[in-house]
Amino acid sequence: MLAANLPDASSPQLAVAPNVTIHLVWFSSTTTYNDAFYAYRGTDGGWSAVQNISQTYGSGHEMKIVLWRMAFHVAWNDTGESGYFSVYYRQRRSDGQWLPVQKVSTNSMSHAHPFDMSVDFETTVHLVWAQSGGNLIYTKRWVNQDWLPPVAITNATVMSYPAIVADRSGVAHVVGPALIMGCSEVLHAPDGANSWTTPVAISESQPVD
């Protein structure tokens, strides 16, 4: 068993590198917290030692892992000391070194949950999340740069999980179910270079009672 001393494993995410090494992240309980862990299976079929990659205070919930050019990008939700879900991020470089944990969401008094992540061809990391209270929030980080200040890209009441994909040119596209004037709609909000275009409803729905 890979981590017999780490009970209550949850939210596993998997990525496979071009050299066919398998990289796994998940949550498990520790003596105090619910932390994020990482391990990989090498080309010889053996598993590495398990690493605690979060060590953040609170209860972890959701995870994402993206592989690009042999670097791994991991994001997760953690309640932290405030008791509200925040978005955290960490990168494992191609040389195997983990960079420090970064807290990406900035509003500590409401949930930044759920979220999604994408990495484009220039290794820019794009993150979007639903902020409790109604908005979809977006930010990105260029290589070796700080995160841009998060911005609201919708003002509708988000009902479910947003999804984000960055295309070859680095433009981010976001879709997410939302409640607009009593109707449930799926919104598409492509990032027009430095500014976001107006969200477009792409589904039809009936008024919600």
C-alpha positions as CSV (number, residue, x, y, z in Angstrom):
1,M,0.0,0.0,0.0
2,L,1.4,3.4,-1.0
3,A,0.4,5.3,2.1
4,A,-0.8,2.9,4.7
5,N,-0.2,5.4,7.6
6,L,-2.3,8.1,5.9
7,P,-6.0,7.3,6.4
8,D,-9.1,8.8,4.8
9,A,-7.6,9.3,1.4
10,S,-9.8,11.4,-0.9
11,S,-9.9,13.6,-4.1
12,P,-7.1,11.7,-6.0
13,Q,-5.8,13.3,-9.2
14,L,-3.5,11.7,-11.7
15,A,-1.1,12.9,-14.5
16,V,1.1,10.9,-16.8
17,A,4.3,12.4,-18.1
18,P,5.7,11.7,-21.7
19,N,8.3,9.4,-20.1
20,V,5.3,7.4,-18.7
21,T,6.0,8.2,-15.1
22,I,2.7,8.4,-13.2
23,H,2.2,11.4,-10.8
24,L,-0.5,11.2,-8.1
25,V,-1.9,13.8,-5.7
26,W,-4.5,13.3,-3.0
27,F,-5.8,14.4,0.4
28,S,-5.2,12.3,3.5
29,S,-5.7,13.0,7.2
30,T,-2.7,13.7,9.4
31,T,-2.7,14.1,13.2
32,T,-4.0,17.6,12.9
33,Y,-5.0,18.5,9.3
34,N,-6.3,17.1,6.0
35,D,-3.2,17.7,3.9
36,A,-2.3,17.3,0.2
37,F,0.2,14.5,-0.6
38,Y,2.2,13.6,-3.7
39,A,4.0,10.5,-5.0
40,Y,5.1,9.2,-8.4
41,R,5.7,5.9,-10.0
42,G,9.0,5.7,-12.0
43,T,9.7,3.9,-15.2
44,D,11.0,0.9,-13.1
45,G,7.5,0.5,-11.7
46,G,8.4,1.5,-8.1
47,W,6.7,4.3,-6.2
48,S,8.5,7.2,-4.7
49,A,8.3,8.2,-1.0
50,V,5.1,10.1,-0.2
51,Q,5.5,13.9,0.2
52,N,3.3,16.3,2.1
53,I,3.0,19.2,-0.4
54,S,0.5,21.4,1.3
55,Q,1.1,21.6,5.1
56,T,-1.7,24.3,5.2
57,Y,-3.9,24.7,8.2
58,G,-7.4,23.4,7.9
59,S,-9.4,20.9,5.8
60,G,-8.5,20.3,2.2
61,H,-11.3,19.5,-0.2
62,E,-10.7,19.7,-4.0
63,M,-7.5,19.1,-6.1
64,K,-6.3,19.7,-9.6
65,I,-3.1,18.7,-11.3
66,V,-1.8,19.8,-14.7
67,L,1.4,18.6,-16.4
68,W,3.1,20.9,-18.9
69,R,6.7,20.5,-20.2
70,M,7.6,18.1,-17.3
71,A,6.5,20.7,-14.7
72,F,3.5,19.9,-12.5
73,H,1.0,22.5,-11.4
74,V,-1.2,21.5,-8.4
75,A,-4.0,23.6,-6.9
76,W,-6.4,22.8,-4.1
77,N,-9.0,24.2,-1.7
78,D,-8.2,24.5,2.0
79,T,-10.3,26.1,4.7
80,G,-7.3,27.7,6.5
81,E,-7.6,29.5,9.8
82,S,-10.7,31.5,8.6
83,G,-12.8,28.4,8.1
84,Y,-13.6,29.5,4.5
85,F,-12.2,27.7,1.4
86,S,-9.3,29.4,-0.3
87,V,-7.4,28.4,-3.4
88,Y,-3.8,27.3,-3.0
89,Y,-1.2,26.5,-5.6
90,R,2.2,24.8,-5.8
91,Q,4.5,23.9,-8.7
92,R,6.9,21.0,-9.1
93,R,9.7,22.0,-11.5
94,S,11.0,19.7,-14.1
95,D,14.1,19.1,-11.9
96,G,11.8,17.7,-9.2
97,Q,12.1,20.8,-6.9
98,W,8.8,22.0,-5.3
99,L,8.4,25.7,-5.1
100,P,6.7,27.3,-2.1
101,V,3.0,27.1,-1.5
102,Q,1.1,30.2,-2.7
103,K,-2.4,31.3,-1.6
104,V,-4.1,32.6,-4.7
105,S,-7.5,33.7,-3.6
106,T,-7.6,36.9,-1.6
107,N,-11.0,37.1,0.0
108,S,-10.6,35.1,3.3
109,M,-14.1,35.9,4.5
110,S,-16.1,33.9,1.9
111,H,-15.6,30.6,0.0
112,A,-13.4,30.4,-3.1
113,H,-14.9,27.2,-4.2
114,P,-15.3,25.3,-6.5
115,F,-12.4,26.2,-8.9
116,D,-10.6,25.0,-12.0
117,M,-7.1,25.4,-13.5
118,S,-5.5,25.5,-17.0
119,V,-1.9,25.9,-18.2
120,D,-1.3,27.4,-21.7
121,F,1.6,26.9,-24.2
122,E,3.7,29.6,-22.6
123,T,3.3,27.9,-19.2
124,T,1.0,30.7,-17.9
125,V,-1.2,29.3,-15.2
126,H,-4.9,30.3,-15.3
127,L,-7.2,29.9,-12.3
128,V,-11.0,30.5,-12.0
129,W,-13.2,30.0,-9.0
130,A,-16.7,30.7,-7.7
131,Q,-16.7,33.2,-4.9
132,S,-19.6,32.7,-2.5
133,G,-21.9,35.6,-3.1
134,G,-22.2,35.3,-6.8
135,N,-19.1,36.1,-8.9
136,L,-16.7,34.0,-11.0
137,I,-13.2,35.2,-10.1
138,Y,-10.2,34.8,-12.5
139,T,-6.4,35.3,-12.2
140,K,-3.3,34.1,-13.9
141,R,0.4,33.9,-13.4
142,W,3.2,34.1,-16.0
143,V,6.4,32.1,-15.6
144,N,8.4,33.4,-12.6
145,Q,5.9,36.2,-12.0
146,D,3.4,37.1,-9.3
147,W,-0.3,36.3,-9.6
148,L,-2.3,39.1,-11.1
149,P,-4.9,40.6,-8.8
150,P,-8.1,38.5,-9.1
151,V,-10.9,40.0,-11.1
152,A,-14.6,39.3,-11.3
153,I,-15.7,38.1,-14.7
154,T,-19.4,37.6,-14.0
155,N,-21.9,39.0,-11.6
156,A,-24.4,36.1,-11.8
157,T,-25.1,33.7,-9.0
158,V,-22.9,30.7,-9.8
159,M,-24.6,27.4,-9.2
160,S,-22.0,24.8,-10.0
161,Y,-18.4,24.1,-11.1
162,P,-16.7,26.5,-13.5
163,A,-14.3,25.1,-16.2
164,I,-11.4,26.9,-17.8
165,V,-9.3,26.1,-20.9
166,A,-6.5,28.3,-22.2
167,D,-6.0,28.0,-26.0
168,R,-2.7,28.0,-28.0
169,S,-2.6,31.8,-28.1
170,G,-2.9,32.0,-24.3
171,V,-6.6,33.2,-24.3
172,A,-8.6,31.8,-21.4
173,H,-12.1,30.5,-22.0
174,V,-14.4,30.0,-19.0
175,V,-17.8,28.2,-18.9
176,G,-20.0,27.8,-15.8
177,P,-23.7,27.3,-14.9
178,A,-25.2,30.5,-13.5
179,L,-28.6,31.8,-12.3
180,I,-29.7,34.8,-14.3
181,M,-33.1,36.5,-13.7
182,G,-34.6,33.2,-12.5
183,C,-33.2,31.1,-15.4
184,S,-30.3,28.6,-15.2
185,E,-27.8,29.4,-18.0
186,V,-24.4,28.2,-19.1
187,L,-22.2,31.2,-19.6
188,H,-19.1,31.5,-21.9
189,A,-16.6,34.3,-21.1
190,P,-13.6,34.3,-23.4
191,D,-10.7,36.5,-22.3
192,G,-10.2,39.1,-25.0
193,A,-6.5,39.8,-24.6
194,N,-6.3,42.1,-21.5
195,S,-10.0,42.4,-20.9
196,W,-12.9,39.9,-20.6
197,T,-15.7,39.9,-23.1
198,T,-19.3,40.0,-22.0
199,P,-20.5,36.5,-20.9
200,V,-22.8,34.9,-23.4
201,A,-25.6,32.4,-22.5
202,I,-25.2,29.3,-24.7
203,S,-28.0,27.2,-23.3
204,E,-31.8,27.7,-23.0
205,S,-33.6,27.1,-19.8
206,Q,-36.9,27.6,-18.0
207,P,-37.4,30.0,-15.1
208,V,-36.4,28.5,-11.7
209,D,-39.1,28.6,-9.0
